[in-house]
């Protein structure tokens, strides 16, 4: 046996890097930028939002495709020599760690630092009567008309929950029968996620309140005659991977339209819940979504930090990277406006 043949045979079986785990490692580097205290604050918030958006896409496409291979019986070992079921277990473990780290970065580092810099994300409980009155008027004018709470009981089956939308799970008690019922309320996506408490405030010292926090403190008006016991936030991510066999499709446009419609009703891939959710509500959601405990991500509120993209548009240059002004190196500059630069001459 030649030395070359022996070298090939002795190559380690784990010499390849798994594509999915490599992608998670990339997104971890995005998170590390959000954790870096040397990065300007609004840029850190922006990196938190980018991390969240990236991870949504990862679950909707990469994880969804992996699960489909497992369900359809195509779970053959990957080129790294590992079965897709093992890779999926590693993904779930790594993603749980990263999402918890992501949530804590916002709650323990970025949010307090933003407050010190004059960008406050306030809780309803910290607002005075005047602020609450202004926000209640905003709620009644812009939010209340588009809310649609849906009850779950023998006459009303569990409603369809759209992917990536924030929802409130609400338990209410009927005072006449003492029966506890479950309701779901979708947080509208056409309303800004973070609402300014007082528009007269300067951007140098401004307060915002999360949309779901505002709605949660107006629930009594949505359930007249009922006692609101508690409420919790949850969010589901669905399989939105598009798979079209072009060679077997006569009408590609119709096939694409059908596949895009199917995306809305893809099976749940991930369930994110606030860490204060009670066991009864969690059991209901797990049962209705038909998922296992590895697909449940318990996180400190707020969920869905994609909403931080809006905050990064604040006109606070002191909290952002300094604008980069491109400069052309002297060898590549033309001698006169009428002369075209000669790149090859410059590098000769």
C-alpha positions in Angstrom: 0.0 0.0 0.0 1.4 3.4 -1.0 1.9 6.2 1.4 -0.8 8.3 -0.5 -3.3 5.5 -0.2 -2.6 5.0 3.5 -3.0 8.8 4.1 -6.4 8.8 2.4 -7.6 5.8 4.5 -6.5 7.5 7.7 -8.4 10.7 7.2 -10.7 11.3 10.2 -14.4 10.8 9.7 -15.3 14.2 11.2 -13.1 16.1 8.8 -16.0 18.0 7.3 -17.9 20.9 8.9 -21.6 20.5 9.0 -23.4 23.2 6.9 -26.2 23.9 9.4 -23.9 24.1 12.4 -21.5 26.2 10.5 -24.3 28.6 9.8 -25.2 28.8 13.5 -21.6 29.6 14.2 -21.8 32.5 11.7 -24.9 33.8 13.4 -23.1 33.5 16.8 -20.5 36.0 15.5 -23.4 38.4 14.7 -24.5 38.0 18.3 -21.0 38.6 19.6 -21.1 42.0 17.8 -24.2 42.8 19.8 -22.5 41.8 23.0 -19.4 43.9 22.3 -19.5 47.0 24.5 -17.1 48.8 22.1 -19.9 48.8 19.4 -22.2 51.8 19.5 -25.5 51.1 21.2 -28.0 51.4 18.4 -25.6 49.3 16.3 -25.7 46.6 19.0 -29.5 46.8 18.9 -29.3 46.4 15.1 -27.1 43.3 15.4 -29.6 41.8 17.8 -32.4 42.3 15.2 -30.2 40.9 12.5 -29.5 37.8 14.6 -33.2 37.3 15.2 -34.1 37.8 11.5 -31.3 35.4 10.4 -32.4 32.7 12.9 -36.1 33.0 11.7 -34.9 32.3 8.2 -32.7 29.4 9.3 -35.6 27.7 11.0 -38.1 28.4 8.2 -35.8 26.9 5.5 -32.8 25.0 6.8 -34.4 23.3 9.8 -37.7 22.8 7.9 -35.8 21.0 5.1 -34.0 18.8 7.5 -37.2 17.8 9.3 -38.9 17.1 5.9 -36.1 14.7 5.0 -36.5 12.9 8.3 -40.3 12.7 8.0 -40.3 11.5 4.4 -37.8 8.7 5.2 -34.9 10.4 3.3 -32.8 10.7 6.4 -29.7 9.2 4.9 -26.3 10.2 6.4 -25.0 13.6 5.3 -21.6 14.2 3.7 -20.2 14.7 7.2 -21.0 11.1 8.0 -23.8 12.0 10.5 -27.5 11.2 10.3 -29.9 14.2 9.9 -31.6 13.2 13.2 -28.2 13.7 15.0 -27.7 17.0 13.3 -31.2 18.2 14.2 -30.5 17.4 17.9 -27.3 19.4 17.7 -29.1 22.3 16.0 -31.8 22.4 18.7 -29.2 22.3 21.5 -27.1 25.1 20.0 -30.1 27.2 19.0 -31.5 27.0 22.5 -28.2 28.3 23.9 -27.9 31.1 21.4 -31.5 32.3 21.7 -31.2 32.4 25.5 -27.9 34.3 25.2 -29.5 36.6 22.7 -32.5 37.4 25.0 -30.2 38.0 28.0 -27.9 40.3 25.9 -30.9 42.6 25.3 -32.4 42.4 28.8 -29.2 42.6 30.8 -26.9 44.7 28.5 -28.4 46.6 25.6 -31.7 47.7 27.1 -30.3 49.1 30.3 -27.5 50.8 28.4 -30.0 52.4 25.9 -32.0 53.7 28.9 -28.8 55.4 30.3 -28.3 56.9 26.8 -31.8 58.4 26.8 -33.6 55.7 24.7 -36.0 54.1 27.2 -38.2 51.0 26.6 -40.7 51.6 29.4 -43.1 49.1 31.0 -46.7 50.1 31.5 -46.3 49.8 35.3 -43.7 52.6 35.3 -45.9 55.1 33.5 -47.9 57.8 35.3 -51.6 58.5 34.8 -51.1 61.2 32.1 -48.9 58.8 30.0 -51.4 56.0 30.4 -54.2 58.3 29.3 -52.4 59.3 26.1 -51.5 55.7 25.2 -55.1 54.5 25.9 -56.4 57.1 23.5 -53.9 55.9 20.9 -54.9 52.3 21.6 -58.6 53.1 21.2 -58.1 55.0 18.0 -55.5 52.9 16.2 -55.3 49.4 17.7 -58.6 48.4 19.2 -60.6 48.5 15.9 -58.3 45.9 14.3 -58.0 43.4 17.2 -59.8 40.1 17.0 -59.6 37.9 20.1 -60.6 34.3 19.4 -61.8 31.9 22.1 -61.1 28.2 22.2 -63.9 26.0 23.5 -66.0 23.0 22.2 -67.8 25.3 19.7 -64.6 27.1 18.6 -61.6 25.0 17.6 -58.1 26.2 18.1 -57.5 29.0 15.5 -54.8 29.1 12.8 -51.7 30.9 14.1 -49.7 32.6 11.4 -46.0 32.2 11.4 -43.7 34.8 13.0 -46.5 36.8 14.4 -46.6 37.7 18.1 -49.6 36.4 20.0 -51.1 36.8 23.4 -52.5 33.7 25.1 -55.1 34.8 27.6 -57.0 32.8 30.3 -60.3 34.3 31.3 -62.8 33.1 33.9 -66.6 33.3 33.5 -67.9 34.6 36.9 -71.3 32.9 36.4 -70.0 29.4 35.8 -66.5 29.8 37.3 -65.2 28.1 34.1 -61.8 29.1 32.8 -61.4 29.5 29.1 -58.5 30.1 26.7 -58.4 32.9 24.1 -55.8 34.0 21.6 -55.1 37.5 20.5 -52.8 38.3 17.5 -50.6 41.4 18.0 -51.3 43.4 14.8 -48.2 43.6 12.5 -49.3 46.8 10.8 -48.8 48.8 14.0 -45.3 49.9 15.0 -43.8 47.4 17.5 -42.5 50.1 19.7 -44.7 53.1 20.3 -43.5 56.5 21.5 -45.0 57.3 24.9 -45.0 61.1 24.3 -44.2 62.4 20.8 -43.2 65.8 22.3 -40.1 64.2 23.8 -36.8 64.9 22.2 -34.9 61.9 20.6 -32.2 62.6 23.2 -34.5 61.4 25.9 -37.4 59.4 24.5 -39.6 56.6 25.8 -41.1 53.7 24.0 -43.5 51.0 25.0 -43.8 47.6 23.4 -47.1 47.1 21.5 -47.9 43.8 23.2 -47.4 45.5 26.6 -49.9 48.2 25.7 -52.4 45.7 24.4 -52.0 43.4 27.4 -53.0 46.2 29.8 -56.3 46.8 27.9 -57.6 43.3 27.9 -60.5 44.0 30.3 -62.2 46.0 27.5 -61.8 43.1 25.1 -63.5 40.6 27.4 -66.4 42.4 29.0 -68.1 40.5 31.8 -65.1 38.1 32.1 -62.3 38.1 34.6 -58.8 38.1 33.0 -56.7 35.7 34.9 -53.4 36.0 33.1 -51.8 36.5 29.7 -48.5 35.4 28.1 -46.7 36.0 24.8 -45.9 33.3 22.3 -44.7 33.1 18.7 -44.6 30.2 16.2 -42.2 29.7 13.3 -43.5 27.6 10.4 -42.0 25.6 7.6 -41.8 28.1 4.7 -39.3 26.2 2.6 -40.2 26.2 -1.1 -39.6 23.0 -3.0 -40.6 22.8 -6.7 -39.5 20.0 -9.1 -38.9 22.1 -12.2 -38.4 19.2 -14.5 -41.7 17.6 -13.4 -43.8 20.8 -13.4 -45.7 21.7 -16.6 -46.7 25.1 -15.4 -44.0 26.6 -13.2 -46.1 29.7 -12.4 -49.0 27.7 -11.1 -46.7 25.4 -9.2 -45.0 28.4 -7.6 -48.4 30.0 -6.6 -49.5 26.7 -5.1 -46.2 26.4 -3.1 -46.4 30.0 -1.9 -49.9 29.4 -0.6 -48.8 26.2 1.1 -46.1 28.2 3.0 -48.7 30.0 5.0 -49.9 26.7 6.4 -46.6 24.9 6.8 -46.2 22.8 10.0 -44.8 24.5 13.1 -41.0 24.3 13.4 -40.4 26.3 16.6 -42.5 27.7 19.4 -41.2 30.7 21.4 -42.9 31.4 24.7 -42.3 33.9 27.5 -40.7 32.4 30.6 -43.8 33.3 32.8 -46.2 31.0 30.8 -48.1 28.6 33.0 -48.0 24.8 32.4 -51.7 24.6 31.4 -51.3 27.1 28.5 -48.0 25.5 27.4 -49.5 22.0 27.3 -52.4 23.4 25.2 -50.0 25.0 22.7 -47.8 22.0 22.5 -50.7 19.7 21.9 -52.4 22.0 19.2 -49.1 22.6 17.4 -48.1 18.9 17.6 -44.5 19.7 18.6 -42.1 18.2 21.0 -40.3 19.9 23.9 -37.1 20.4 21.9 -39.0 22.8 19.7 -40.2 25.0 22.6 -37.9 28.0 23.4 -38.6 29.5 26.7 -37.2 33.1 26.8 -37.4 36.2 28.9 -39.7 38.9 27.3 -39.8 40.5 24.9 -39.9 37.9 22.2 -39.2 38.7 18.5 -36.3 41.2 18.7 -36.8 41.9 15.0 -38.7 44.9 16.3 -35.4 46.6 17.2 -34.9 47.4 13.6 -37.3 50.3 14.0 -35.4 51.7 17.0 -32.1 51.8 15.1 -33.7 54.4 12.7 -33.7 57.0 15.5 -31.7 60.1 14.7 -29.0 59.5 17.2 -25.7 59.7 15.4 -23.9 59.5 18.7 -25.2 55.9 19.1 -24.2 54.7 15.7 -21.1 54.1 13.7 -19.6 57.1 12.1 -20.5 57.3 8.4 -17.8 55.9 6.2 -16.7 58.3 3.5 -15.1 56.4 0.6 -11.7 57.7 -0.6 -10.0 56.8 -3.9 -6.3 56.0 -3.5 -4.2 58.6 -5.3 -2.8 56.1 -7.9 -6.3 55.4 -9.1 -7.4 59.0 -9.4 -7.6 60.6 -12.9 -5.5 63.7 -13.4 -8.5 65.6 -14.8 -12.3 65.3 -14.8 -12.2 64.4 -18.5 -9.7 61.6 -18.1 -10.7 58.1 -17.3 -8.8 56.2 -14.5 -6.5 53.5 -15.8 -6.5 50.7 -13.2 -4.0 48.5 -15.0 -1.5 51.3 -15.3 -1.9 52.0 -11.6 -1.2 48.4 -10.6 1.6 47.8 -13.2 
